[in-house]
Amino acid sequence: KKTTIRLSASESISTSTPAKNILVDAEGVGGGELRVDLPVSLSITAGAVAWWGEHPEYPVGVVDHIDQSPARQVQSVFIRLPVSLSALAHVVVLP
């Protein structure tokens, strides 16, 4: 299943380009992780917060790690939940 999230990114080809919010579709890969494939020209850092696209005031997770291959023009960004799901005692479900 896919969900829309927001990430802050900057163009790595120009350090003077300010960070910008981008809307992307993330895919659940199991274990409480989401994956987003982005162009390598976008600079994303581990630890960056990902926000829910439809309600940007709610965090979805934190960028855990980024897989890059020199042969690809795409980087895979992995976002994990900030807490373990098994540690949650109560959950509020939003409409």
Beta strands, then each sheet from edge to edge (+ up, - down):
strand 1: 2-11
strand 2: 20-30
strand 3: 33-39
strand 4: 42-43
strand 5: 49-52
strand 6: 59-67
strand 7: 74-80
sheet 1: 4+ 1- 2+ 3- 7+ 6- 5+
end
